[in-house]
């Protein structure tokens, strides 16, 4: 589903001593099937933005459109239930939201409450378990007997069981070790492609934004600071530093390599380790393979 923000603003506790304007006149478009990263330092408005995607918040100014659904300040949307079936949100530490007796019941909770029939729920539950790479033998176990990483996968499976068309990921790798971070992001990348989802990733990780997103929106103080292709944006070192963001390590490494050795390597999705191998080959005499 296409997502459009048109002149969207949001104010917490308006007309009170605690009034705070979190979003200021945001306008941008997220195309159906795209993988978009939303980045910005703490307080830039990221969390407020994503709560508009499934109607948890309604703009105090402007219009948010998600497919056929429209959210604005001056009209009540009677289709919020439908919208929330279409937009799945994986919040930070989703495993903290587990509460059922078994993994199967936890995954089935959403579809059950939306009136999906029993046979379909069973099919969705098993499909979701496969999608997050958990063994079906875990379905009868208590989610609280699992490891932290397994619990997170159960929580994600519960979101996938709703069959969303839009998947919103709010810092999905928070608290995971580097291996766990790579595995979770690889899983989301696979799901995005396989199910042709519209994926919105909110992250502090410039590396994840570079590796997985095809479009990046940078927020600063509740406004769109910059947006565009990841590689194009992440080469603007001074502009990023002006809003307390760093250049991804691999881009910084590549710039130093090109400067030091007067080469012209371009970023093609390589890791630092892969670039180091290319550089070693160059230094050993493989100059024709830049």
Beta strands, then each sheet from edge to edge (+ up, - down):
strand 1: 3-12
strand 2: 20-30
strand 3: 35-39
strand 4: 61-66
strand 5: 69-72
strand 6: 87-90
strand 7: 166-170
strand 8: 198-202
strand 9: 215-220
strand 10: 223-228
sheet 1: 2+ 1- 4+ 5-
sheet 2: 6+ 7+ 8+ 3+ 9+ 10-
end
